[in-house]
Amino acid sequence: MELNRTKDDPWQLKTPPGTSEFTMHVDEKDGVQVLVCTVGKTVLYYDARCIADLSAMLKAAGDWVVLGGADEQKPAKDGTVEAWARSPDNPLGGWYGLKKGFRGRFAVYVPPLMEALGLCELEHAARNNRMRSL
């Protein structure tokens, strides 16, 4: 899997329910490859290692995992993709989100990219979406 989309040629994505559009591209920040997620005028950053790490977590889970997207200030429900993305037990040892105050919502924006990359199956219901490894 090659993460090679630039700001000039980003992925055009939609949130799992299909209600909001956003773009994502790859860049480097402080020597780390990052995913730059642009939602309207808001820009979020996620450590790009999350793609391989989330793929491995989904394979290990072996079944559907609830997304559970939540803002940084709200707790993530246990057992969800969002909780995993914040957990000290994940391969990064904590938050994949890199922009203080905007570190959450990982499970809203990263799973559609995973689907676009052909790494997962993603549900597209109005609420309570899940994902699983292909």
Chimera marker file (.cmm) of the C-alpha trace (Angstrom):
<marker_set name="trace">
<marker id="1" x="0.000" y="0.000" z="0.000" r="1" g="1" b="0" radius="0.5"/>
<marker id="2" x="1.446" y="3.306" z="-1.039" r="1" g="1" b="0" radius="0.5"/>
<marker id="3" x="0.392" y="6.554" z="0.563" r="1" g="1" b="0" radius="0.5"/>
<marker id="4" x="1.353" y="8.992" z="-2.146" r="1" g="1" b="0" radius="0.5"/>
<marker id="5" x="-1.483" y="11.502" z="-2.549" r="1" g="1" b="0" radius="0.5"/>
<marker id="6" x="-0.395" y="15.136" z="-2.291" r="1" g="1" b="0" radius="0.5"/>
<marker id="7" x="-2.216" y="18.346" z="-1.438" r="1" g="1" b="0" radius="0.5"/>
<marker id="8" x="-2.653" y="18.913" z="-5.189" r="1" g="1" b="0" radius="0.5"/>
<marker id="9" x="-4.172" y="15.434" z="-5.716" r="1" g="1" b="0" radius="0.5"/>
<marker id="10" x="-5.890" y="14.393" z="-2.443" r="1" g="1" b="0" radius="0.5"/>
<marker id="11" x="-8.292" y="11.558" z="-1.843" r="1" g="1" b="0" radius="0.5"/>
<marker id="12" x="-11.878" y="12.855" z="-2.080" r="1" g="1" b="0" radius="0.5"/>
<marker id="13" x="-13.761" y="11.033" z="0.684" r="1" g="1" b="0" radius="0.5"/>
<marker id="14" x="-17.055" y="11.005" z="2.580" r="1" g="1" b="0" radius="0.5"/>
<marker id="15" x="-17.735" y="10.191" z="6.224" r="1" g="1" b="0" radius="0.5"/>
<marker id="16" x="-19.180" y="6.681" z="6.758" r="1" g="1" b="0" radius="0.5"/>
<marker id="17" x="-22.831" y="7.854" z="6.724" r="1" g="1" b="0" radius="0.5"/>
<marker id="18" x="-22.050" y="9.819" z="3.546" r="1" g="1" b="0" radius="0.5"/>
<marker id="19" x="-23.200" y="13.093" z="5.097" r="1" g="1" b="0" radius="0.5"/>
<marker id="20" x="-19.948" y="15.100" z="4.872" r="1" g="1" b="0" radius="0.5"/>
<marker id="21" x="-17.177" y="15.342" z="2.319" r="1" g="1" b="0" radius="0.5"/>
<marker id="22" x="-13.502" y="15.802" z="3.142" r="1" g="1" b="0" radius="0.5"/>
<marker id="23" x="-10.083" y="15.391" z="1.577" r="1" g="1" b="0" radius="0.5"/>
<marker id="24" x="-7.008" y="13.599" z="2.778" r="1" g="1" b="0" radius="0.5"/>
<marker id="25" x="-3.426" y="13.697" z="1.576" r="1" g="1" b="0" radius="0.5"/>
<marker id="26" x="0.022" y="12.757" z="2.832" r="1" g="1" b="0" radius="0.5"/>
<marker id="27" x="2.649" y="15.196" z="4.059" r="1" g="1" b="0" radius="0.5"/>
<marker id="28" x="5.503" y="15.338" z="6.539" r="1" g="1" b="0" radius="0.5"/>
<marker id="29" x="5.347" y="17.128" z="9.878" r="1" g="1" b="0" radius="0.5"/>
<marker id="30" x="8.239" y="17.180" z="12.353" r="1" g="1" b="0" radius="0.5"/>
<marker id="31" x="9.902" y="14.328" z="10.460" r="1" g="1" b="0" radius="0.5"/>
<marker id="32" x="6.824" y="12.085" z="10.637" r="1" g="1" b="0" radius="0.5"/>
<marker id="33" x="4.663" y="11.055" z="7.692" r="1" g="1" b="0" radius="0.5"/>
<marker id="34" x="1.160" y="12.359" z="8.410" r="1" g="1" b="0" radius="0.5"/>
<marker id="35" x="-2.297" y="12.167" z="6.926" r="1" g="1" b="0" radius="0.5"/>
<marker id="36" x="-3.699" y="15.661" z="6.471" r="1" g="1" b="0" radius="0.5"/>
<marker id="37" x="-7.489" y="15.627" z="6.699" r="1" g="1" b="0" radius="0.5"/>
<marker id="38" x="-9.303" y="18.770" z="5.564" r="1" g="1" b="0" radius="0.5"/>
<marker id="39" x="-12.939" y="19.152" z="6.557" r="1" g="1" b="0" radius="0.5"/>
<marker id="40" x="-14.215" y="22.529" z="5.382" r="1" g="1" b="0" radius="0.5"/>
<marker id="41" x="-11.706" y="24.956" z="6.909" r="1" g="1" b="0" radius="0.5"/>
<marker id="42" x="-10.660" y="22.567" z="9.693" r="1" g="1" b="0" radius="0.5"/>
<marker id="43" x="-7.390" y="20.681" z="9.230" r="1" g="1" b="0" radius="0.5"/>
<marker id="44" x="-6.645" y="17.527" z="11.236" r="1" g="1" b="0" radius="0.5"/>
<marker id="45" x="-3.423" y="15.491" z="11.339" r="1" g="1" b="0" radius="0.5"/>
<marker id="46" x="-3.067" y="11.765" z="11.957" r="1" g="1" b="0" radius="0.5"/>
<marker id="47" x="0.150" y="9.779" z="12.167" r="1" g="1" b="0" radius="0.5"/>
<marker id="48" x="0.255" y="7.828" z="8.880" r="1" g="1" b="0" radius="0.5"/>
<marker id="49" x="1.380" y="4.678" z="10.702" r="1" g="1" b="0" radius="0.5"/>
<marker id="50" x="-2.271" y="4.361" z="11.704" r="1" g="1" b="0" radius="0.5"/>
<marker id="51" x="-3.103" y="2.746" z="8.346" r="1" g="1" b="0" radius="0.5"/>
<marker id="52" x="-0.892" y="-0.312" z="8.822" r="1" g="1" b="0" radius="0.5"/>
<marker id="53" x="-1.592" y="-0.473" z="12.562" r="1" g="1" b="0" radius="0.5"/>
<marker id="54" x="-5.385" y="-0.279" z="12.173" r="1" g="1" b="0" radius="0.5"/>
<marker id="55" x="-5.259" y="-2.860" z="9.388" r="1" g="1" b="0" radius="0.5"/>
<marker id="56" x="-3.367" y="-5.239" z="11.698" r="1" g="1" b="0" radius="0.5"/>
<marker id="57" x="-5.819" y="-4.583" z="14.563" r="1" g="1" b="0" radius="0.5"/>
<marker id="58" x="-8.797" y="-5.362" z="12.316" r="1" g="1" b="0" radius="0.5"/>
<marker id="59" x="-7.181" y="-8.595" z="11.095" r="1" g="1" b="0" radius="0.5"/>
<marker id="60" x="-6.530" y="-9.632" z="14.697" r="1" g="1" b="0" radius="0.5"/>
<marker id="61" x="-10.130" y="-8.784" z="15.684" r="1" g="1" b="0" radius="0.5"/>
<marker id="62" x="-11.370" y="-11.058" z="12.903" r="1" g="1" b="0" radius="0.5"/>
<marker id="63" x="-14.842" y="-9.507" z="12.836" r="1" g="1" b="0" radius="0.5"/>
<marker id="64" x="-16.698" y="-6.198" z="12.709" r="1" g="1" b="0" radius="0.5"/>
<marker id="65" x="-15.473" y="-3.427" z="15.038" r="1" g="1" b="0" radius="0.5"/>
<marker id="66" x="-17.735" y="-0.461" z="15.864" r="1" g="1" b="0" radius="0.5"/>
<marker id="67" x="-16.254" y="2.889" z="14.787" r="1" g="1" b="0" radius="0.5"/>
<marker id="68" x="-17.388" y="4.993" z="17.769" r="1" g="1" b="0" radius="0.5"/>
<marker id="69" x="-16.095" y="8.346" z="16.489" r="1" g="1" b="0" radius="0.5"/>
<marker id="70" x="-15.892" y="11.027" z="19.191" r="1" g="1" b="0" radius="0.5"/>
<marker id="71" x="-14.309" y="14.449" z="19.635" r="1" g="1" b="0" radius="0.5"/>
<marker id="72" x="-11.124" y="14.602" z="21.695" r="1" g="1" b="0" radius="0.5"/>
<marker id="73" x="-12.977" y="16.113" z="24.664" r="1" g="1" b="0" radius="0.5"/>
<marker id="74" x="-15.464" y="13.208" z="24.823" r="1" g="1" b="0" radius="0.5"/>
<marker id="75" x="-14.625" y="9.711" z="26.039" r="1" g="1" b="0" radius="0.5"/>
<marker id="76" x="-14.451" y="6.954" z="23.436" r="1" g="1" b="0" radius="0.5"/>
<marker id="77" x="-16.613" y="3.900" z="24.021" r="1" g="1" b="0" radius="0.5"/>
<marker id="78" x="-14.572" y="0.806" z="24.960" r="1" g="1" b="0" radius="0.5"/>
<marker id="79" x="-13.962" y="-1.702" z="22.184" r="1" g="1" b="0" radius="0.5"/>
<marker id="80" x="-14.353" y="0.832" z="19.361" r="1" g="1" b="0" radius="0.5"/>
<marker id="81" x="-11.914" y="1.951" z="16.670" r="1" g="1" b="0" radius="0.5"/>
<marker id="82" x="-11.883" y="5.395" z="18.323" r="1" g="1" b="0" radius="0.5"/>
<marker id="83" x="-10.909" y="3.913" z="21.711" r="1" g="1" b="0" radius="0.5"/>
<marker id="84" x="-8.127" y="1.897" z="20.074" r="1" g="1" b="0" radius="0.5"/>
<marker id="85" x="-6.783" y="5.032" z="18.335" r="1" g="1" b="0" radius="0.5"/>
<marker id="86" x="-6.319" y="6.720" z="21.736" r="1" g="1" b="0" radius="0.5"/>
<marker id="87" x="-5.190" y="3.737" z="23.774" r="1" g="1" b="0" radius="0.5"/>
<marker id="88" x="-1.772" y="3.483" z="25.409" r="1" g="1" b="0" radius="0.5"/>
<marker id="89" x="-1.969" y="-0.189" z="24.319" r="1" g="1" b="0" radius="0.5"/>
<marker id="90" x="-1.975" y="0.523" z="20.560" r="1" g="1" b="0" radius="0.5"/>
<marker id="91" x="1.335" y="0.239" z="18.629" r="1" g="1" b="0" radius="0.5"/>
<marker id="92" x="1.928" y="4.010" z="18.842" r="1" g="1" b="0" radius="0.5"/>
<marker id="93" x="1.262" y="4.025" z="22.590" r="1" g="1" b="0" radius="0.5"/>
<marker id="94" x="-1.440" y="6.687" z="22.484" r="1" g="1" b="0" radius="0.5"/>
<marker id="95" x="-3.179" y="9.160" z="20.209" r="1" g="1" b="0" radius="0.5"/>
<marker id="96" x="-2.810" y="8.818" z="16.425" r="1" g="1" b="0" radius="0.5"/>
<marker id="97" x="-4.367" y="12.284" z="16.175" r="1" g="1" b="0" radius="0.5"/>
<marker id="98" x="-1.607" y="14.894" z="16.289" r="1" g="1" b="0" radius="0.5"/>
<marker id="99" x="-3.322" y="18.287" z="16.528" r="1" g="1" b="0" radius="0.5"/>
<marker id="100" x="-4.104" y="19.194" z="20.150" r="1" g="1" b="0" radius="0.5"/>
<marker id="101" x="-7.807" y="19.856" z="20.570" r="1" g="1" b="0" radius="0.5"/>
<marker id="102" x="-8.530" y="17.957" z="17.328" r="1" g="1" b="0" radius="0.5"/>
<marker id="103" x="-6.984" y="14.562" z="18.068" r="1" g="1" b="0" radius="0.5"/>
<marker id="104" x="-10.315" y="12.751" z="18.130" r="1" g="1" b="0" radius="0.5"/>
<marker id="105" x="-12.718" y="11.756" z="15.366" r="1" g="1" b="0" radius="0.5"/>
<marker id="106" x="-10.131" y="9.267" z="14.091" r="1" g="1" b="0" radius="0.5"/>
<marker id="107" x="-12.932" y="6.731" z="13.523" r="1" g="1" b="0" radius="0.5"/>
<marker id="108" x="-14.849" y="9.243" z="11.404" r="1" g="1" b="0" radius="0.5"/>
<marker id="109" x="-12.063" y="10.152" z="8.972" r="1" g="1" b="0" radius="0.5"/>
<marker id="110" x="-9.528" y="7.300" z="8.778" r="1" g="1" b="0" radius="0.5"/>
<marker id="111" x="-11.893" y="4.373" z="7.980" r="1" g="1" b="0" radius="0.5"/>
<marker id="112" x="-13.098" y="5.928" z="4.679" r="1" g="1" b="0" radius="0.5"/>
<marker id="113" x="-9.450" y="6.193" z="3.588" r="1" g="1" b="0" radius="0.5"/>
<marker id="114" x="-8.892" y="2.562" z="4.576" r="1" g="1" b="0" radius="0.5"/>
<marker id="115" x="-11.893" y="1.622" z="2.428" r="1" g="1" b="0" radius="0.5"/>
<marker id="116" x="-10.571" y="3.677" z="-0.521" r="1" g="1" b="0" radius="0.5"/>
<marker id="117" x="-7.231" y="1.855" z="-0.190" r="1" g="1" b="0" radius="0.5"/>
<marker id="118" x="-9.045" y="-1.508" z="-0.347" r="1" g="1" b="0" radius="0.5"/>
<marker id="119" x="-8.021" y="-2.488" z="3.190" r="1" g="1" b="0" radius="0.5"/>
<marker id="120" x="-11.412" y="-2.839" z="4.842" r="1" g="1" b="0" radius="0.5"/>
<marker id="121" x="-15.134" y="-3.194" z="4.465" r="1" g="1" b="0" radius="0.5"/>
<marker id="122" x="-16.982" y="-0.222" z="5.940" r="1" g="1" b="0" radius="0.5"/>
<marker id="123" x="-20.663" y="0.159" z="6.738" r="1" g="1" b="0" radius="0.5"/>
<marker id="124" x="-22.503" y="3.271" z="5.540" r="1" g="1" b="0" radius="0.5"/>
<marker id="125" x="-25.612" y="3.474" z="7.735" r="1" g="1" b="0" radius="0.5"/>
<marker id="126" x="-26.871" y="6.675" z="9.357" r="1" g="1" b="0" radius="0.5"/>
<marker id="127" x="-25.350" y="5.651" z="12.752" r="1" g="1" b="0" radius="0.5"/>
<marker id="128" x="-23.307" y="3.024" z="14.581" r="1" g="1" b="0" radius="0.5"/>
<marker id="129" x="-21.156" y="2.033" z="11.603" r="1" g="1" b="0" radius="0.5"/>
<marker id="130" x="-18.589" y="-0.722" z="11.792" r="1" g="1" b="0" radius="0.5"/>
<marker id="131" x="-15.550" y="-1.844" z="9.823" r="1" g="1" b="0" radius="0.5"/>
<marker id="132" x="-13.703" y="-5.101" z="9.291" r="1" g="1" b="0" radius="0.5"/>
<marker id="133" x="-10.598" y="-6.294" z="7.512" r="1" g="1" b="0" radius="0.5"/>
<marker id="134" x="-10.872" y="-7.693" z="3.991" r="1" g="1" b="0" radius="0.5"/>
<link id1="1" id2="2" r="1" g="1" b="0" radius="0.2"/>
<link id1="2" id2="3" r="1" g="1" b="0" radius="0.2"/>
<link id1="3" id2="4" r="1" g="1" b="0" radius="0.2"/>
<link id1="4" id2="5" r="1" g="1" b="0" radius="0.2"/>
<link id1="5" id2="6" r="1" g="1" b="0" radius="0.2"/>
<link id1="6" id2="7" r="1" g="1" b="0" radius="0.2"/>
<link id1="7" id2="8" r="1" g="1" b="0" radius="0.2"/>
<link id1="8" id2="9" r="1" g="1" b="0" radius="0.2"/>
<link id1="9" id2="10" r="1" g="1" b="0" radius="0.2"/>
<link id1="10" id2="11" r="1" g="1" b="0" radius="0.2"/>
<link id1="11" id2="12" r="1" g="1" b="0" radius="0.2"/>
<link id1="12" id2="13" r="1" g="1" b="0" radius="0.2"/>
<link id1="13" id2="14" r="1" g="1" b="0" radius="0.2"/>
<link id1="14" id2="15" r="1" g="1" b="0" radius="0.2"/>
<link id1="15" id2="16" r="1" g="1" b="0" radius="0.2"/>
<link id1="16" id2="17" r="1" g="1" b="0" radius="0.2"/>
<link id1="17" id2="18" r="1" g="1" b="0" radius="0.2"/>
<link id1="18" id2="19" r="1" g="1" b="0" radius="0.2"/>
<link id1="19" id2="20" r="1" g="1" b="0" radius="0.2"/>
<link id1="20" id2="21" r="1" g="1" b="0" radius="0.2"/>
<link id1="21" id2="22" r="1" g="1" b="0" radius="0.2"/>
<link id1="22" id2="23" r="1" g="1" b="0" radius="0.2"/>
<link id1="23" id2="24" r="1" g="1" b="0" radius="0.2"/>
<link id1="24" id2="25" r="1" g="1" b="0" radius="0.2"/>
<link id1="25" id2="26" r="1" g="1" b="0" radius="0.2"/>
<link id1="26" id2="27" r="1" g="1" b="0" radius="0.2"/>
<link id1="27" id2="28" r="1" g="1" b="0" radius="0.2"/>
<link id1="28" id2="29" r="1" g="1" b="0" radius="0.2"/>
<link id1="29" id2="30" r="1" g="1" b="0" radius="0.2"/>
<link id1="30" id2="31" r="1" g="1" b="0" radius="0.2"/>
<link id1="31" id2="32" r="1" g="1" b="0" radius="0.2"/>
<link id1="32" id2="33" r="1" g="1" b="0" radius="0.2"/>
<link id1="33" id2="34" r="1" g="1" b="0" radius="0.2"/>
<link id1="34" id2="35" r="1" g="1" b="0" radius="0.2"/>
<link id1="35" id2="36" r="1" g="1" b="0" radius="0.2"/>
<link id1="36" id2="37" r="1" g="1" b="0" radius="0.2"/>
<link id1="37" id2="38" r="1" g="1" b="0" radius="0.2"/>
<link id1="38" id2="39" r="1" g="1" b="0" radius="0.2"/>
<link id1="39" id2="40" r="1" g="1" b="0" radius="0.2"/>
<link id1="40" id2="41" r="1" g="1" b="0" radius="0.2"/>
<link id1="41" id2="42" r="1" g="1" b="0" radius="0.2"/>
<link id1="42" id2="43" r="1" g="1" b="0" radius="0.2"/>
<link id1="43" id2="44" r="1" g="1" b="0" radius="0.2"/>
<link id1="44" id2="45" r="1" g="1" b="0" radius="0.2"/>
<link id1="45" id2="46" r="1" g="1" b="0" radius="0.2"/>
<link id1="46" id2="47" r="1" g="1" b="0" radius="0.2"/>
<link id1="47" id2="48" r="1" g="1" b="0" radius="0.2"/>
<link id1="48" id2="49" r="1" g="1" b="0" radius="0.2"/>
<link id1="49" id2="50" r="1" g="1" b="0" radius="0.2"/>
<link id1="50" id2="51" r="1" g="1" b="0" radius="0.2"/>
<link id1="51" id2="52" r="1" g="1" b="0" radius="0.2"/>
<link id1="52" id2="53" r="1" g="1" b="0" radius="0.2"/>
<link id1="53" id2="54" r="1" g="1" b="0" radius="0.2"/>
<link id1="54" id2="55" r="1" g="1" b="0" radius="0.2"/>
<link id1="55" id2="56" r="1" g="1" b="0" radius="0.2"/>
<link id1="56" id2="57" r="1" g="1" b="0" radius="0.2"/>
<link id1="57" id2="58" r="1" g="1" b="0" radius="0.2"/>
<link id1="58" id2="59" r="1" g="1" b="0" radius="0.2"/>
<link id1="59" id2="60" r="1" g="1" b="0" radius="0.2"/>
<link id1="60" id2="61" r="1" g="1" b="0" radius="0.2"/>
<link id1="61" id2="62" r="1" g="1" b="0" radius="0.2"/>
<link id1="62" id2="63" r="1" g="1" b="0" radius="0.2"/>
<link id1="63" id2="64" r="1" g="1" b="0" radius="0.2"/>
<link id1="64" id2="65" r="1" g="1" b="0" radius="0.2"/>
<link id1="65" id2="66" r="1" g="1" b="0" radius="0.2"/>
<link id1="66" id2="67" r="1" g="1" b="0" radius="0.2"/>
<link id1="67" id2="68" r="1" g="1" b="0" radius="0.2"/>
<link id1="68" id2="69" r="1" g="1" b="0" radius="0.2"/>
<link id1="69" id2="70" r="1" g="1" b="0" radius="0.2"/>
<link id1="70" id2="71" r="1" g="1" b="0" radius="0.2"/>
<link id1="71" id2="72" r="1" g="1" b="0" radius="0.2"/>
<link id1="72" id2="73" r="1" g="1" b="0" radius="0.2"/>
<link id1="73" id2="74" r="1" g="1" b="0" radius="0.2"/>
<link id1="74" id2="75" r="1" g="1" b="0" radius="0.2"/>
<link id1="75" id2="76" r="1" g="1" b="0" radius="0.2"/>
<link id1="76" id2="77" r="1" g="1" b="0" radius="0.2"/>
<link id1="77" id2="78" r="1" g="1" b="0" radius="0.2"/>
<link id1="78" id2="79" r="1" g="1" b="0" radius="0.2"/>
<link id1="79" id2="80" r="1" g="1" b="0" radius="0.2"/>
<link id1="80" id2="81" r="1" g="1" b="0" radius="0.2"/>
<link id1="81" id2="82" r="1" g="1" b="0" radius="0.2"/>
<link id1="82" id2="83" r="1" g="1" b="0" radius="0.2"/>
<link id1="83" id2="84" r="1" g="1" b="0" radius="0.2"/>
<link id1="84" id2="85" r="1" g="1" b="0" radius="0.2"/>
<link id1="85" id2="86" r="1" g="1" b="0" radius="0.2"/>
<link id1="86" id2="87" r="1" g="1" b="0" radius="0.2"/>
<link id1="87" id2="88" r="1" g="1" b="0" radius="0.2"/>
<link id1="88" id2="89" r="1" g="1" b="0" radius="0.2"/>
<link id1="89" id2="90" r="1" g="1" b="0" radius="0.2"/>
<link id1="90" id2="91" r="1" g="1" b="0" radius="0.2"/>
<link id1="91" id2="92" r="1" g="1" b="0" radius="0.2"/>
<link id1="92" id2="93" r="1" g="1" b="0" radius="0.2"/>
<link id1="93" id2="94" r="1" g="1" b="0" radius="0.2"/>
<link id1="94" id2="95" r="1" g="1" b="0" radius="0.2"/>
<link id1="95" id2="96" r="1" g="1" b="0" radius="0.2"/>
<link id1="96" id2="97" r="1" g="1" b="0" radius="0.2"/>
<link id1="97" id2="98" r="1" g="1" b="0" radius="0.2"/>
<link id1="98" id2="99" r="1" g="1" b="0" radius="0.2"/>
<link id1="99" id2="100" r="1" g="1" b="0" radius="0.2"/>
<link id1="100" id2="101" r="1" g="1" b="0" radius="0.2"/>
<link id1="101" id2="102" r="1" g="1" b="0" radius="0.2"/>
<link id1="102" id2="103" r="1" g="1" b="0" radius="0.2"/>
<link id1="103" id2="104" r="1" g="1" b="0" radius="0.2"/>
<link id1="104" id2="105" r="1" g="1" b="0" radius="0.2"/>
<link id1="105" id2="106" r="1" g="1" b="0" radius="0.2"/>
<link id1="106" id2="107" r="1" g="1" b="0" radius="0.2"/>
<link id1="107" id2="108" r="1" g="1" b="0" radius="0.2"/>
<link id1="108" id2="109" r="1" g="1" b="0" radius="0.2"/>
<link id1="109" id2="110" r="1" g="1" b="0" radius="0.2"/>
<link id1="110" id2="111" r="1" g="1" b="0" radius="0.2"/>
<link id1="111" id2="112" r="1" g="1" b="0" radius="0.2"/>
<link id1="112" id2="113" r="1" g="1" b="0" radius="0.2"/>
<link id1="113" id2="114" r="1" g="1" b="0" radius="0.2"/>
<link id1="114" id2="115" r="1" g="1" b="0" radius="0.2"/>
<link id1="115" id2="116" r="1" g="1" b="0" radius="0.2"/>
<link id1="116" id2="117" r="1" g="1" b="0" radius="0.2"/>
<link id1="117" id2="118" r="1" g="1" b="0" radius="0.2"/>
<link id1="118" id2="119" r="1" g="1" b="0" radius="0.2"/>
<link id1="119" id2="120" r="1" g="1" b="0" radius="0.2"/>
<link id1="120" id2="121" r="1" g="1" b="0" radius="0.2"/>
<link id1="121" id2="122" r="1" g="1" b="0" radius="0.2"/>
<link id1="122" id2="123" r="1" g="1" b="0" radius="0.2"/>
<link id1="123" id2="124" r="1" g="1" b="0" radius="0.2"/>
<link id1="124" id2="125" r="1" g="1" b="0" radius="0.2"/>
<link id1="125" id2="126" r="1" g="1" b="0" radius="0.2"/>
<link id1="126" id2="127" r="1" g="1" b="0" radius="0.2"/>
<link id1="127" id2="128" r="1" g="1" b="0" radius="0.2"/>
<link id1="128" id2="129" r="1" g="1" b="0" radius="0.2"/>
<link id1="129" id2="130" r="1" g="1" b="0" radius="0.2"/>
<link id1="130" id2="131" r="1" g="1" b="0" radius="0.2"/>
<link id1="131" id2="132" r="1" g="1" b="0" radius="0.2"/>
<link id1="132" id2="133" r="1" g="1" b="0" radius="0.2"/>
<link id1="133" id2="134" r="1" g="1" b="0" radius="0.2"/>
</marker_set>
